[in-house]
Amino acid sequence: MARIVGGIGASHSPTIGYAKDTGKQDSPAWKPIFEGFDRIRGWVKDRRIDVLFMIYNDHVTSFFFDHYSAFALGIGDLYVAADEGGGPREVAPAHGHLGLSQHIAMALMADEFDMSIFQGKPVDHGVLSPLSMLGDEDGPWAGRIVPLQVGVLQFPIPSAKRMWKLGKTLRKAIESYPEDLNVAIMATGGLSHQVHGERAGYINEAWDDEFLDLLEKTPEKLVEMRIAEFAAKGGMEGAEVVMWLIMRGALSEQVRRVHRQTYAPSVTNIATLIFEDLGEAPDPAAVDAYRRHIGRELEGAGDIPGSYPFTHARSQANLRINRFLHDLVEPAHRTRFLADFDALADEYGLSDEEKNLVRERQWIQMVRRGVSFFVLEKLAAVLGVSNPEVYAAFRGETLEQFLATRKVPMTYSVAGGDKVREMDQA
């Protein structure tokens, strides 16, 4: 059974990654940054941490304001460095833990935290500034991560209380995962800083010390604070420290602080913090009951004849082919698909099996494999195939046979413009 060993707090300022990448370990002005992360790296190694649940916010890099979620959980197996404008950092990718991430996603949804889910997205300094500091002379940290992206840059954002409650569910989720894992909850961001407007450069070290004291001993006082209070005390961007309440909420009431350091050299008060969890192991009966709770909504759905629930596992295993077909919404992609399918498929890394499934229009085999119907209907539209023709293929029928089972024998498609008029006249 997975267990939460402790919690880590760490700033994720790009200052940290910059110091790492430019080799400033021995510079007096930069050395305190490395010293703080040395303590985290040593603790993670000593406690044999297998997985870091990383709470961070993206900095309008992989997530933009055209679709901005409060909570987005990563369920992928690899997270590469994002290009934040000047080229991606030359750091090793982070490896995700598929089983734990998908289990946590199910648990959070069961407890009415309606997660957005992401995979195949690169991660920016919100993850990689602190994570890259955990590597040593032997290479990058060898463990795995489960990333939770919290939308704290476009207001309104989730309250401190909501963060705290999510942490409580997170604890139950992790402790109900059957694999034997040592897990640490790593909250990133902060401490006090503001990077926009006339208040740019604001730091409040007194508040930062108070925040860390409260987080350790009386986090309930932080839970009752409003976002505006966090912003007033710690800077507008410094209000992101509410994310640390997810970490603290996931820990037991009693923790032991084994490390705490702050350093404010420039624009951000950079912090490193370690709490060890002093809680007892959960009751096995309670764990079993919670596992049943997690699976209640979908129990039996996979047994419905002729049905293939599109689960996280199926989605992750077939992300490449689903993306290839989804991109048919782009005119240039459609043109290349029709003109030179093999070259385009090679660019997307499709396997020979995947190419054959698409090339031979193996509709039911694609669904059984884990291709979403809603990218298949895009493929059908490009090919001039109506939706009912696809339904008929699923059932092993001709179009005429399928239409005979309908009240009105009509055909239709999601295609538009000249394409849909062409299909209508066919």
N, C-alpha and C positions, 0 to 999 in steps of 0.2 A: 504494500500500500504506500502511496506517495505521502510524504510528510513535509511540512513547512519547517525548515530549520531556523529561519530568521528573516529579517528584513534589512534591506540596504537602501540608503538614500544617497543620491549622487547628482550633482549638477550635470547638465549636458551642454553647457556653453561650447560654441565652436572654438573658444580659446583652448579647450582641452585637446581636441583633435589637432589643432594647429601646433600646439606644443609637442605633441607626440610625433607628428609628421616632420617637424623641422629639427628634431633632436635636441631639445632644450633641457634635457634631464639634469644637467650639471650647472645650468645658469641659476644664480641665486634668486633672481626675480621669478623664475618659473618652477624652481625645485619643490616648493610646498605643494603644488598641484600633484606632482608625481608621488610625493610622500603620502598624501591622502589615499591615492588610488593603490599604492603599494600595500596599504593595510587591507583594503578590500580584496585585492588579488590574493594576498596571503590567507585571509579568512576563507575565501571561496575554495582555495586549494585545500586548506586544513580540514574544512568541514565537508569536503568531497561533494560539492554542489553539482548536481547533474543538470539541472534546468534553472534558468533565471526567468521568472515571469517579469517582463520589462514593461513598465508603465511610462509612457512618453507622450509628447506631442510633436507631430510633424509640423514643419515650419513653412507651410504652403509650398511643399516640394512634390510629394506624391499625392497629396490631398489638396484640392482647390475649392474655392467658395461656390463653384457651380453645383457641388454636392458635398456638403460638409456635415459629417456625422458627429454626434456627441461621443459615442464610443464605437471603435472599430477594432475588432480582434483579428489578429493574423492567424491563419490556419495552414500556412504553407510550410515547405521544407527548406527554403533557402531565401535569404534576404541580403541582396547585394547592395553596395554603396550607391546612393543616389547622386546624380549630378545636380549640385545646388547653384550652378551658374558658372563656375570656373573649372569644371571637370570633376569627376568623382574622385574621392580619396582612394589612395592605393592601399586599401585594407582588405583583409580576408572577409568573405561573406559570413554572415551569421547563419547557423543551421537551426531550423525550427524542429520542435518535437511534435510530430503530426498527431500522435495518439492523444497526448495530454491537451493539446490546443483544441482539438475537436471535441474532446470530453468536456472541457471548460465551456466551450461555446454552447453545448447542449444544456449544461447546468445553468448558465446565466440566462438562457432563454426560458428554461423551466421556471426560474425564479423571477420572471417578468422583467429582466433587463434585455430589452430588444436590441441586440447587438447588430451593428453592421459587421460584415465579414470581408476580409481582404486576403488576397494571395497573389503572388507574382509581382508585387510592388517593391521597388527599392526603398531603403530606409535612409533617412538623413542623419544629421548630427544628434538628433534627439535620442537615437539608439546608439550610434557608432562612436560618438565622443566618449561616453563612459565605457562602452563594451570593449573598444580597442585598447583601453588601458589595462585590461585584465590579461592580455597576452604577455609573454615574457621572451627571453632569449631563445626559447625552444619553439616559439611560434605563437599563433593566436590561441585564445582560450578554447579548450576542446569541447566544452559543454554545448547545450542547446538552449534556445530561447523560445518563449511564447510572448509575442509583443501585443500590447494593448495601446492603441493610439487614442488619445483623448482630445477632443476638439475644444481647445481653450483659447483660440485666437479670434473667434467671432462670437460676439455676445448675442443672446444669453448663453451661458455655459452651465453644465451641471453644478449643483450646489455642493458645498462641503459635505452636507448630510448625505447626498446621493452617492458621493465618492465613498464615504464611510460604509454605507449599506452594501455597495458593490463589493467592498473588501470582505465583508462578512460572508457573502455568498461565495466569493472566491475561495475562502478557506474550506468551506464544505465541498466545493467542487474538487479542489486538489486532493483533499483527504479521502475522497471517494474514488479516486483513480486507482485501479488495482495494481499497477506496476510499482515495483520497489524503487522509489526515486527520492533523492534529497533535493528539495526545491527551496529557493530563496526568492522573495518578492523584492524587486528592485524598482523603486520609485525614482524617477529622474526629473530634472528641472530645478529652477531656482538657484540660489535663494533670491534675495531682494535684487531687483534690477528693473530698469525701464529703458527701452531702446527706441522710443519714438517721442516726438514733440519736444516742447521746451523743458520737459522734465527728464529728458534723456540723460543717462548717467547717474540717476538717483540710486543710492544704496542706503539701507537702514540696518546696520549691523546689530543694533540693540534689539530691534524686532526679530532679526534672524535668530539671535540667541534665545529670545523668549519663545519663538515658534518651536525651536528644537526642544526646549525644556517641556513645553506643553505637549508636544508630540510624544515624548517619552512617558510622562507621568500623568497628565490629565488631558488626553486628546479630545475628550468630550467638549471641552471649552472651544477648541478649534472647530468642531463639528457645528456648533451653533453660530459661528461667524458668517457674515454675508460676504459675497464676492467683493463688493465695494469696500469692505473693511480690509480684506487682504490686499486690494489694490492700493488703498490709501497708505497702509503700513509698509508694504513691500514693493511698490511699483506696479504699474498696470500689467506688465509681462510677468513680474514676480508673483502675481496671483496664481500662477500655474502650480504653486506649491500645494494647492488643494489636492493635486494628484497624489501627494504623499499620504493622504488620508486613506486611499485605497490600500496602500501597503500596511499602514498601521491598523486599519480595520481587519485585515487578514491575519494579523498576529493575535496572540493571546493577550488578555488584560495585563498580565505580568511579563515584562521583557527585561533583559539585561543588556545595558549599553556596553559594548566592548570597544567602540571607537567613535570619536566625534571630532571633526576638524572643520574650520571655516577659514577662508583666505580670500580677501577682497582686493586684488591687485589693480583692477581696472574698472570694468563696467558691471560685472556680476560678482556677488559674494559666492565663491565656489565652495561647496560643501561636500564632505564625505561622512557617512554615518553607517554604523552597523548595530542592529539589535539582534540578540539571540532570543528565540522564542522559548518561553518557560512553561508552555501549556502541556497538559497531559494528552496522551493519545485518545482519539475519539472512541466512543462506544461502538463496537462492531455492529450491534443491532441498528444503531442510528445510521451508520454508514450504509448498511444494506437497504434501509428504508429510503434513504436519500437517492441511492442508485435507481430504485424503482420509480421514485418521483421524477428523476431526470428522463427516464425512458417512457413515461406514461403516455405522452401525447402521440408518439409514433409507434407504440407497441402494436404489432400486427399489421402495420401498413405494408411491410415488405412481403407479407403473405397473400396480399390481394392478387388474384390471378391476372396476368397480363399487365401488371403495374410495376414501375421501377422508380421508387422514390429518389429524388435527386439530392442525396445527402452530401455533407461536407467531404466525406471520403471519396465518393464518386466524382465530385466536382474537382477535387485536388488531383486525382489520378488522371483526369481527362481535360485539365486546364488548357493544354496546348492545342488540341483539336477544337475545343470549344472556342478558343480565342481566334483560331484561324477562320472558323465559320462566322463568328460574330463580326469580324472585321469586313465581312461582305457588305456591311452598311456604308462603307467608304467607296465612292465611285472608282477611285484608282485601283483599289484592291479587287473590285469586281472585274474591271477590265483585264487585269493581269490574270485573275483566276480563269477567265474564259480563254485568254490568249496563250498562256503558258503555265498551266496548272503545276507541272512538276517542278519548275524552277521556284515558283512561289511557295509550294509546299516544302521544298528543301530549305528555303530561308526561314520558315517557321519551325524547322526541325521535326516535321512529321515523320513518323516511322513508315516503313513500307506497308504495314498493316493499316495504319490510319489513312494513308494515301489510297489504298484499295477500297476501303470503306466508302470514302467520298467519291472516288472515280467511278465505282460500280453502283453508286446510289443504293447502298445496302441500308435502307432506312431502319428496319427493325433491329438489325445487328448493331447499328450505331446507338440506338436507344438502349439496348441491352448492355452495351459497353459503358455507357455513361455520358453520351452526348445529349445535351438538352434539346427538347423538341423546339424550343424557341430560337435556337440557332439553325435547326434543320428547316424551319419554315422560311428563314432567310435564304438558305441554300436553294430551297424549292423555288422561291420567287426569282432568283437569279437565273435558274434553269428554265423558267416558264412552266413550272409544275404547280398545279393548284394544291391547296391544302387537302381537299378530299382525296386526291390521288395518293398523297402521303399516308393518310389514314387508312386507305384501302390496302396499301402496301404493308402497313403494320399488321393488318388482319389477314394477310395472305389472300386478298380478294382483288378482282379487277375493279376499276372505277365504277363500271355499270353495276356490279354486284353490290358495292358499298352504297351507291346512290339509291338503290332499290330499297335499302333499309331506312331511308330518311323520309320524313313527311313531304319535303320538297326536294327534288333532285337538283340542287344548285351546287355550283363550284365557285370558289373565291380564292383570294391570295392577299398577302400583305404587300405585294408589289404596288408601285405607284407610277404616275405619269404615263408615258407611251407604253411602258412594259405591261401595265395592268390592262390597258385598252387592247393591246396586241393579244394578251391571254384571253380576253373576253370574246375576241373575234375568232379565236382558234376553234 
